[in-house]
Structure formats: structure tokens, C-alpha cells
Amino acid sequence: MSSRHTRVVWGSALVAGLALVGGLATTAPAVAAEQAKLTAPALTGQYEVGTTDLHLVDRSRPDPWKPERRREVMATVTYPADRFADGPRAPWFSPAMGGVIDQALAGEDYLDLPVGSIDWASAKRRAETGVPAAHDVPKPVVLFSPGFGGPREMYTALVDDLASRGYVVVSLSHTYESAAVEFPGGRLETALPPGEGSEFMKKALDARVGDSRFVLDQLTKITRGQNPDAENRPLPRGLGRSLDLSRVGAYGHSYGGFTAGETMVHDRRVDAGINLDGAMATAFGYPPGSAYIPGEVTKRGLDRPFMLMGAEGVDPEGKPIEHTHRHPEFDRSWADFWANQRGWKRDLLLRGGSTHMAYSDLQVVVPQLGSRVAPEKREAVIGTIDPRRSLAAQRDYVGAFFDLHLRGWEKRMFDGESPRYPNIDFIE
């Protein structure tokens, strides 16, 4: 689900983990004796995939959280690679970021595991480093924004797969809001304590939109042969020629889905977007009777394509919830957006025991932990849905959406429900 409660848990659990990483804990947690090895799911597209990180500094913008500094952003560019490429697979997490996530997942809000239960050091993405970009034709570009407090590294299963289908995917971490952002040289900038109220959430949203627009500006520089990386580290060969910035999409999970829509309101360079289970308001109106402050995208709608993909869950009283535009008592913002949306629209529900975090890499990670995770913890975090079916449906519908609206490829997947995807309901 995408209630404010869920968002705050996602952010605060990660921030709590950072306290341990930073040495602020007074007692050392227990460490697991045996570590679980992780395997990233195979890619489904026709391309091999490369990846590189960019350190970008916006010298025209003070950081909204630390105004004495210029705004810094870390972006991961994941791209279709040359078919003869052969490079080392990228780490899923750096050692520092692996420690952050390990501490967070060990908490009671998540998996309640001993620290060190997962061997993050050996975990690899499917993407490779140091490989040239595919040089057949320029590729559409898609921005990805994570959930509130979440790092971009927790969404590789969706990001890497979309790149394998012929897209350059640029995923962002939002400095001082994401649990931690690692910059070159090992500098780790951790999240500021999460605040309360709509003003704090609006500040975070504005920072995210600013980051997204700034990154698009920097990608334009790359197409002109410039290197915007702050350390001037070499770019993958052919990357600039592979970027087609006349076809741009945006998608994100939770607050990242809100970010995608709000960026489209303020920047017409973005042609189409997807919201993965994220309310589109800075005060959510849930539970009933609490404040509700919708975003601009919610109030105005868009004249370009936008898709909602919701999940199931339970409310604080244990009652089942379906996150769709037909349930304004849970999320009024989706109902309001649906009424105001002028462009192409669809509302899909991931059914069959899904949860809010089913749209993250936790759906890949948790099943590989087996009996280390208590059944009730597994169900609370990733639900009871078959994770393979869930991931396949997400990948196929996200890919088909951008194929349709950025490439003009009609696969008729959006005509109605399909027996091939029994966990996807079309909400009318």
C-alpha cells in the first residue's frame, strides 16, 4: 500500500540503520554466522546491459537541505550495451551501501534478521561496467526515482531489465532524503532526520523534481560531447550517441511515482510516466479526517500518457486495501488525478497478495533468504504473491507502456486483462 504510514516506515527504518552504520549505536547487534548469497534475475530483453555512475553538481542551485552547499546528485546510467561487450558485472551495492541496507533490513520494521545475514559483497547486478553503448540506433531515455528515503540501488531488477529492452534508464538518489548516497572517494552523505507535515514533504518533492530536471540538462550536455561528471571520469564509449532526448519517460516507486508525475507538470521534455503505488499528495488525507494536500499533477492532470500501478495491503486496523482510483477513502489523490487526467491513462492493480514493497528489489531478495525470514515477516514485506509472476508482470507492463508511448509499438497489452498475467487487473 502507499499510505503515509508505509512511507515513513520505509524512510525511518533506513535512517535507523544508518545510525548503526555511523557508529551511533550503543550496543553491537548480533551478526549472522551464515550469509545468504543473492542472484539477480535474468534479463528479458534483447540487449546486454552496461552501467556507469555520474556525480553531478548543480552550481546554479543551493541544496534545499543544506543551503550553504551546491546541490549534488548521484545518478546511475544503465544502458543497452554493444553486443560484443564483455566487462565485469557491477556490484549490487558498494560495501558502504551494502552496510546501510543490511542494517536497515535487520530492523524489526523489515526482516528482523541478524546483521550480516546477506552476503552483499558478492551480490552482482546483471549490468556490466566499462562496456561501450550499443551503436545501432539512439535509445529513448527514462528517468527513475525511488521511494521516499529509499536508495536507487534497491530497484535494479526493474531498471536493468528495462535497459535490456532498449532504453537508457537513469536512476537517481535524492541527497539528504535517500537513506544514504555514496559519492566518489567513498564519501557517504546520510539522510537528515525525517520531518513531519506537508511542508517537509513538499520540500522533498520540490528537491526531487529539481533533481530530475537538472539530470535531463546534464544528459543534454553528454549528447553534445561534454562530460558533466564532477570528477571528469570517462564516460562509456558511445553513450552520448545512444541518447535520444526527443523521447523521454519517467517512472518511480511510491514518492518516486509522485515525482514522475510532478516532473511532467513542470517539464514538457518528459513525454510519458508511470506511478508505481505512490500517493500524489504532500498530505495524504489518510486515515480519513486528516489533512489532504494534493500535488499539482493531481489537481491539473496531464495532457500526456500516464499509468497508475497499485498494490494490495492492509490498513492500520488490519483491513484489506486495494490501491486504485476507485478507493478514494484510502488514497483520494488517485481518484482526483484520474478525474483530471486528459491524456492516455490506465490503472492497473497488482493482485494476488502484493504489497507496497513488491515494486522494489525486496521481492527478489527476500525469497532467496528462505527460512531465515519468519513467514509473517515475509508476508508483511513482500506479500504472498508469487514473486516470479509479480516481477514478470511489472517488467512486461512497464516495458510495454514505454514501447507504446515512446516508440509507437502497439502490443495491445493495454486493451484489457490477459490470462497471461493473472495478477494484473485493469481498473475501469
C-alpha positions as a printed NumPy array, in Angstrom:
array([[  0.   ,   0.   ,   0.   ],
       [  1.094,   3.599,  -0.231],
       [ -0.195,   5.27 ,   2.899],
       [  1.865,   7.845,   4.738],
       [  2.499,   5.203,   7.401],
       [  4.176,   2.962,   4.843],
       [  6.35 ,   5.799,   3.539],
       [  7.563,   6.833,   6.955],
       [  8.43 ,   3.244,   7.871],
       [ 10.458,   2.87 ,   4.647],
       [ 12.41 ,   6.048,   5.341],
       [ 12.781,   5.761,   9.107],
       [ 13.89 ,   2.138,   9.052],
       [ 16.688,   3.026,   6.661],
       [ 17.679,   6.084,   8.675],
       [ 17.697,   3.99 ,  11.829],
       [ 20.036,   1.589,  10.08 ],
       [ 22.34 ,   4.476,   9.292],
       [ 22.704,   5.244,  12.976],
       [ 24.238,   1.827,  13.427],
       [ 26.439,   2.179,  10.358],
       [ 27.691,   5.519,  11.608],
       [ 28.69 ,   4.056,  14.925],
       [ 25.943,   5.741,  16.914],
       [ 24.535,   2.552,  18.387],
       [ 25.478,   1.86 ,  21.978],
       [ 25.462,  -1.908,  21.62 ],
       [ 26.624,  -4.021,  18.705],
       [ 23.884,  -6.153,  17.114],
       [ 24.25 ,  -9.886,  16.689],
       [ 25.951, -10.952,  13.471],
       [ 24.725, -13.878,  11.401],
       [ 27.004, -16.904,  11.263],
       [ 25.975, -17.924,   7.739],
       [ 25.336, -15.498,   4.901],
       [ 22.806, -15.884,   2.11 ],
       [ 24.096, -15.497,  -1.44 ],
       [ 21.986, -13.429,  -3.827],
       [ 21.452, -13.882,  -7.56 ],
       [ 19.949, -11.14 ,  -9.704],
       [ 17.133, -12.294, -12.01 ],
       [ 17.979, -12.866, -15.661],
       [ 17.192, -10.061, -18.097],
       [ 14.396, -10.467, -20.635],
       [ 15.352,  -8.006, -23.38 ],
       [ 17.489,  -8.398, -26.454],
       [ 20.425,  -6.283, -25.267],
       [ 23.324,  -6.834, -22.948],
       [ 23.416,  -4.036, -20.387],
       [ 26.107,  -1.614, -19.25 ],
       [ 26.104,   0.813, -16.35 ],
       [ 28.013,   3.828, -15.075],
       [ 27.605,   6.373, -12.279],
       [ 27.61 ,  10.152, -12.667],
       [ 28.455,  12.659,  -9.943],
       [ 26.593,  15.817, -10.921],
       [ 26.839,  19.226,  -9.238],
       [ 24.171,  21.855,  -9.869],
       [ 26.15 ,  25.052,  -9.394],
       [ 23.062,  27.189, -10.018],
       [ 21.036,  25.674,  -7.17 ],
       [ 21.684,  25.751,  -3.41 ],
       [ 20.932,  22.436,  -1.768],
       [ 17.442,  22.736,  -0.243],
       [ 18.519,  20.771,   2.832],
       [ 21.951,  22.386,   3.276],
       [ 21.788,  25.818,   1.594],
       [ 25.466,  26.521,   2.208],
       [ 26.24 ,  23.799,  -0.374],
       [ 25.532,  23.455,  -4.085],
       [ 23.115,  20.638,  -4.894],
       [ 24.85 ,  17.324,  -5.658],
       [ 23.192,  14.311,  -7.25 ],
       [ 24.381,  10.774,  -7.919],
       [ 22.803,   9.167, -10.97 ],
       [ 23.262,   5.662, -12.341],
       [ 23.006,   5.415, -16.125],
       [ 22.05 ,   1.894, -17.25 ],
       [ 22.125,   1.436, -20.996],
       [ 21.932,  -1.104, -23.821],
       [ 25.491,  -2.285, -24.393],
       [ 27.337,  -3.257, -27.536],
       [ 26.568,  -6.889, -28.302],
       [ 30.253,  -7.783, -28.177],
       [ 30.681,  -6.112, -24.787],
       [ 32.323,  -8.12 , -22.059],
       [ 33.004,  -6.455, -18.742],
       [ 32.77 ,  -7.255, -15.038],
       [ 29.295,  -7.295, -13.573],
       [ 28.508,  -4.281, -11.432],
       [ 28.083,  -4.763,  -7.69 ],
       [ 24.512,  -4.626,  -6.478],
       [ 25.754,  -2.406,  -3.642],
       [ 29.081,  -0.904,  -2.755],
       [ 30.468,  -2.107,   0.601],
       [ 29.291,   1.078,   2.311],
       [ 25.794,   0.987,   0.835],
       [ 25.558,  -2.742,   1.494],
       [ 26.161,  -1.972,   5.155],
       [ 23.401,   0.63 ,   5.134],
       [ 20.848,  -1.735,   3.633],
       [ 21.972,  -4.639,   5.785],
       [ 21.376,  -2.648,   8.971],
       [ 18.011,  -1.396,   7.755],
       [ 16.685,  -4.829,   6.77 ],
       [ 17.83 ,  -6.248,  10.087],
       [ 15.369,  -3.972,  11.87 ],
       [ 12.012,  -5.049,  13.254],
       [ 10.173,  -2.932,  10.678],
       [ 11.57 ,  -5.157,   7.929],
       [ 13.054,  -8.646,   8.175],
       [ 14.265,  -8.759,  11.792],
       [ 17.406, -10.685,  10.802],
       [ 20.826, -10.761,  12.413],
       [ 23.15 ,  -8.235,  10.833],
       [ 25.282,  -9.887,   8.175],
       [ 22.639, -12.406,   7.09 ],
       [ 23.091, -11.355,   3.449],
       [ 26.357, -11.518,   1.549],
       [ 26.082,  -8.143,  -0.137],
       [ 29.784,  -8.153,  -1.024],
       [ 29.331, -10.919,  -3.62 ],
       [ 25.925,  -9.796,  -4.937],
       [ 26.085,  -8.627,  -8.553],
       [ 23.702,  -6.884, -10.915],
       [ 23.218,  -8.161, -14.451],
       [ 24.658,  -4.899, -15.779],
       [ 28.352,  -4.688, -16.658],
       [ 30.839,  -1.872, -16.105],
       [ 33.286,  -0.371, -18.57 ],
       [ 31.469,  -1.509, -21.709],
       [ 30.531,   0.598, -24.753],
       [ 26.958,   1.541, -25.532],
       [ 25.084,  -0.169, -28.351],
       [ 25.556,   1.847, -31.521],
       [ 22.668,   0.635, -33.709],
       [ 20.137,   3.449, -33.112],
       [ 19.67 ,   6.15 , -30.429],
       [ 17.585,   4.922, -27.496],
       [ 14.72 ,   6.543, -25.569],
       [ 15.688,   7.823, -22.123],
       [ 13.723,   7.045, -18.947],
       [ 14.252,   8.61 , -15.508],
       [ 13.665,   6.509, -12.377],
       [ 13.06 ,   7.86 ,  -8.864],
       [ 12.955,   5.628,  -5.738],
       [ 10.522,   5.645,  -2.841],
       [ 10.787,   8.186,  -0.039],
       [ 14.011,   7.555,   1.874],
       [ 14.964,   4.761,  -0.494],
       [ 18.244,   4.444,  -2.386],
       [ 18.272,   3.918,  -6.15 ],
       [ 20.237,   0.688,  -5.665],
       [ 17.111,  -1.103,  -4.392],
       [ 15.405,  -1.173,  -7.815],
       [ 17.883,  -2.918, -10.103],
       [ 15.518,  -5.726, -11.177],
       [ 13.23 ,  -3.231, -12.93 ],
       [ 15.919,  -0.786, -14.058],
       [ 18.336,  -3.307, -15.573],
       [ 15.559,  -5.156, -17.368],
       [ 14.128,  -2.011, -18.962],
       [ 17.62 ,  -1.186, -20.242],
       [ 17.853,  -4.672, -21.758],
       [ 14.715,  -3.817, -23.767],
       [ 16.436,  -0.882, -25.446],
       [ 16.149,   2.068, -23.04 ],
       [ 18.727,   4.239, -21.335],
       [ 17.495,   4.303, -17.735],
       [ 18.807,   6.996, -15.404],
       [ 18.077,   6.287, -11.736],
       [ 18.562,   8.933,  -9.058],
       [ 19.202,   9.045,  -5.348],
       [ 17.931,  12.222,  -3.719],
       [ 20.679,  13.544,  -1.436],
       [ 19.821,  14.084,   2.27 ],
       [ 16.447,  12.377,   1.779],
       [ 17.603,   8.993,   0.457],
       [ 18.886,   6.931,   3.37 ],
       [ 22.428,   7.378,   2.122],
       [ 24.128,   8.497,  -1.065],
       [ 27.703,   7.449,  -1.764],
       [ 29.844,   9.906,  -3.711],
       [ 33.227,   9.272,  -5.354],
       [ 36.035,   8.619,  -2.915],
       [ 33.719,   6.82 ,  -0.502],
       [ 32.04 ,   9.957,   0.896],
       [ 28.686,   8.914,   2.346],
       [ 26.013,  11.585,   2.748],
       [ 23.32 ,  10.275,   5.043],
       [ 19.684,  11.302,   5.303],
       [ 18.656,  14.124,   7.551],
       [ 16.102,  13.118,  10.2  ],
       [ 12.709,  12.766,   8.502],
       [ 10.424,  15.634,   9.337],
       [  6.699,  15.756,   9.816],
       [  3.984,  17.606,   7.957],
       [  3.163,  18.729,   4.478],
       [  5.835,  21.44 ,   4.339],
       [  8.574,  18.851,   4.791],
       [  7.062,  16.544,   2.186],
       [  6.632,  19.425,  -0.28 ],
       [ 10.267,  20.398,   0.216],
       [ 11.313,  16.829,  -0.549],
       [  9.1  ,  16.741,  -3.646],
       [ 10.468,  20.038,  -4.973],
       [ 14.029,  18.784,  -4.459],
       [ 13.211,  15.607,  -6.377],
       [ 11.659,  17.493,  -9.298],
       [ 14.638,  19.82 ,  -9.368],
       [ 16.999,  16.833,  -9.409],
       [ 15.108,  15.222, -12.286],
       [ 15.113,  18.35 , -14.435],
       [ 18.78 ,  19.017, -13.69 ],
       [ 19.74 ,  15.488, -14.712],
       [ 17.946,  15.954, -18.043],
       [ 20.035,  19.086, -18.582],
       [ 23.217,  17.123, -17.906],
       [ 22.211,  14.366, -20.311],
       [ 21.825,  17.026, -22.988],
       [ 25.454,  18.009, -22.38 ],
       [ 26.517,  14.405, -22.92 ],
       [ 24.791,  14.341, -26.315],
       [ 26.903,  17.397, -27.237],
       [ 30.142,  15.631, -26.424],
       [ 30.614,  17.162, -22.965],
       [ 31.31 ,  15.243, -19.748],
       [ 29.345,  16.676, -16.796],
       [ 30.793,  14.261, -14.232],
       [ 32.302,  16.337, -11.41 ],
       [ 35.49 ,  14.234, -11.399],
       [ 35.566,  14.06 , -15.214],
       [ 35.633,  10.273, -15.074],
       [ 35.486,   8.702, -18.54 ],
       [ 32.029,   8.052, -19.949],
       [ 31.203,   4.742, -21.661],
       [ 32.147,   4.86 , -25.316],
       [ 29.211,   5.864, -27.495],
       [ 26.948,   6.897, -24.607],
       [ 26.227,  10.356, -25.995],
       [ 25.227,   8.991, -29.408],
       [ 22.91 ,   6.473, -27.749],
       [ 20.742,   9.091, -26.01 ],
       [ 17.553,  10.132, -27.789],
       [ 16.28 ,  13.022, -25.71 ],
       [ 13.375,  13.616, -28.072],
       [ 11.756,  10.574, -26.392],
       [ 11.833,  10.791, -22.582],
       [  9.85 ,   8.904, -19.951],
       [  9.772,   8.914, -16.163],
       [  8.674,   6.377, -13.584],
       [  9.13 ,   5.71 ,  -9.919],
       [  8.006,   3.826,  -6.856],
       [  5.941,   5.376,  -4.053],
       [  7.056,   9.028,  -3.708],
       [  9.086,   8.387,  -6.854],
       [  5.852,   7.809,  -8.758],
       [  4.571,  11.153,  -7.487],
       [  7.923,  12.642,  -8.55 ],
       [  7.447,  11.318, -12.094],
       [  4.036,  12.949, -12.432],
       [  5.059,  16.224, -10.825],
       [  8.141,  16.435, -13.055],
       [  5.863,  16.075, -16.09 ],
       [  3.811,  19.051, -14.895],
       [  6.906,  21.247, -14.755],
       [  8.924,  19.886, -17.671],
       [  7.434,  19.135, -21.073],
       [ 10.546,  17.222, -22.099],
       [  9.019,  14.209, -20.321],
       [  6.558,  12.527, -22.666],
       [  5.076,   9.714, -20.553],
       [  5.141,   8.473, -16.966],
       [  4.28 ,   5.681, -14.533],
       [  3.464,   5.798, -10.838],
       [  4.187,   2.526,  -9.004],
       [  1.906,   2.597,  -5.956],
       [  2.586,   6.152,  -4.808],
       [  0.07 ,   8.665,  -3.486],
       [  0.252,  12.032,  -5.251],
       [ -0.145,  14.424,  -2.346],
       [  2.09 ,  16.053,   0.254],
       [ -0.539,  15.479,   2.945],
       [ -2.306,  12.23 ,   2.226],
       [ -5.74 ,  12.534,   3.828],
       [ -5.347,   9.098,   5.392],
       [ -6.693,   7.994,   7.787],
       [ -9.98 ,   9.741,   6.959],
       [-10.255,  13.154,   8.549],
       [ -6.552,  14.009,   8.308],
       [ -5.184,  16.757,   6.078],
       [ -5.145,  16.33 ,   2.328],
       [ -2.942,  18.498,   0.085],
       [ -2.822,  17.21 ,  -3.497],
       [  0.075,  17.761,  -5.866],
       [ -0.126,  19.886,  -8.984],
       [ -0.3  ,  16.761, -11.149],
       [ -3.258,  15.6  ,  -9.09 ],
       [ -5.148,  18.872,  -9.414],
       [ -4.336,  19.557, -13.061],
       [ -3.838,  16.155, -14.65 ],
       [ -1.643,  15.791, -17.724],
       [ -2.109,  16.003, -21.472],
       [  0.406,  13.175, -21.929],
       [  0.2  ,   9.445, -21.138],
       [  0.369,   8.369, -17.514],
       [ -0.228,   4.99 , -15.874],
       [ -1.018,   4.052, -12.291],
       [  0.076,   0.641, -10.966],
       [ -1.18 ,  -0.121,  -7.48 ],
       [ -0.732,  -2.858,  -4.917],
       [ -2.713,  -4.528,  -2.171],
       [ -2.149,  -4.19 ,   1.533],
       [ -3.81 ,  -3.735,   4.881],
       [ -4.687,  -0.588,   6.774],
       [ -3.561,   0.054,  10.372],
       [ -6.661,  -1.827,  11.58 ],
       [ -5.81 ,  -4.905,   9.527],
       [ -8.477,  -4.379,   6.872],
       [ -7.521,  -5.25 ,   3.266],
       [ -6.796,  -2.376,   0.888],
       [ -6.64 ,  -2.129,  -2.882],
       [ -4.761,   0.929,  -4.103],
       [ -6.744,   2.085,  -7.127],
       [ -8.512,   5.266,  -8.177],
       [-11.774,   3.607,  -7.171],
       [-10.879,   3.745,  -3.461],
       [-10.675,   7.459,  -2.571],
       [-11.24 ,   6.613,   1.098],
       [ -7.684,   5.233,   1.063],
       [ -5.986,   7.483,  -1.5  ],
       [ -8.024,  10.434,  -2.663],
       [ -5.14 ,  11.653,  -4.844],
       [ -5.509,   8.79 ,  -7.323],
       [ -9.245,   9.422,  -7.653],
       [ -8.668,  13.143,  -8.192],
       [ -5.871,  12.568, -10.693],
       [ -7.974,  10.07 , -12.622],
       [-10.814,  12.579, -12.943],
       [ -8.445,  15.329, -14.122],
       [ -6.187,  13.299, -16.421],
       [ -6.646,  14.433, -20.018],
       [ -4.083,  12.218, -21.732],
       [ -3.992,   8.431, -22.19 ],
       [ -4.437,   6.662, -18.847],
       [ -4.625,   3.213, -17.302],
       [ -4.971,   1.997, -13.723],
       [ -3.562,  -1.491, -13.108],
       [ -3.723,  -3.401,  -9.83 ],
       [ -1.081,  -5.966,  -8.901],
       [ -3.348,  -8.527,  -7.289],
       [ -2.86 , -11.85 ,  -5.539],
       [ -1.229, -10.909,  -2.259],
       [  1.002,  -7.999,  -3.283],
       [  2.353,  -5.235,  -1.036],
       [  3.798,  -1.767,  -1.461],
       [  7.37 ,  -3.098,  -1.394],
       [  6.632,  -5.674,  -4.116],
       [  7.783,  -2.957,  -6.526],
       [ 11.304,  -2.955,  -5.049],
       [ 14.21 ,  -5.4  ,  -5.131],
       [ 12.954,  -6.851,  -1.844],
       [ 10.709,  -9.073,  -3.943],
       [ 13.888, -10.545,  -5.435],
       [ 15.936, -10.588,  -2.231],
       [ 13.519, -11.961,   0.363],
       [ 12.641, -15.254,  -1.407],
       [ 16.356, -16.053,  -1.587],
       [ 16.658, -15.807,   2.184],
       [ 14.418, -18.846,   2.685],
       [ 13.765, -19.913,   6.257],
       [ 15.943, -17.129,   7.65 ],
       [ 12.898, -14.86 ,   7.367],
       [  9.866, -15.624,   9.517],
       [  6.736, -16.259,   7.397],
       [  4.883, -13.348,   8.953],
       [  7.787, -11.003,   8.145],
       [  7.961, -12.214,   4.567],
       [  4.225, -11.702,   4.129],
       [  4.336,  -8.226,   5.664],
       [  7.184,  -7.083,   3.42 ],
       [  6.519,  -8.709,   0.025],
       [  3.116, -10.335,   0.48 ],
       [  2.017, -13.779,  -0.617],
       [  2.094, -13.156,  -4.359],
       [  4.286, -15.434,  -6.481],
       [  7.376, -13.22 ,  -6.79 ],
       [  8.305, -14.552, -10.225],
       [  4.868, -13.752, -11.651],
       [  4.864, -10.371,  -9.962],
       [  8.246,  -9.38 , -11.351],
       [  7.412, -10.669, -14.839],
       [  4.169,  -8.676, -14.912],
       [  5.857,  -5.494, -13.699],
       [  8.652,  -5.774, -16.248],
       [  6.323,  -6.527, -19.132],
       [  3.777,  -3.802, -18.43 ],
       [  6.388,  -1.126, -17.705],
       [  8.246,  -2.106, -20.878],
       [  5.049,  -2.219, -22.956],
       [  3.958,   1.205, -21.687],
       [  7.175,   2.872, -22.793],
       [  7.22 ,   0.848, -26.029],
       [  3.776,   2.227, -26.833],
       [  4.317,   5.849, -25.863],
       [  7.996,   6.434, -26.629],
       [  8.384,   4.133, -29.625],
       [  4.881,   3.776, -31.033],
       [  4.99 ,  -0.017, -30.759],
       [  1.469,  -1.354, -30.252],
       [  1.41 ,  -4.713, -28.48 ],
       [ -2.269,  -4.467, -27.491],
       [ -1.368,  -5.251, -23.876],
       [ -3.5  ,  -2.342, -22.724],
       [ -6.716,  -3.391, -24.431],
       [ -7.767,  -5.416, -21.402],
       [ -6.851,  -8.155, -18.957],
       [ -4.918, -11.164, -20.191],
       [ -4.757, -14.756, -18.928],
       [ -1.   , -14.478, -19.399],
       [ -0.918, -12.029, -16.471],
       [ -3.411, -13.336, -13.905],
       [ -2.11 , -10.941, -11.242],
       [ -2.891,  -7.781, -13.231],
       [ -6.397,  -6.305, -13.004],
       [ -7.497,  -3.402, -15.189],
       [ -9.41 ,  -0.891, -13.078],
       [-12.078,   0.971, -15.036]])
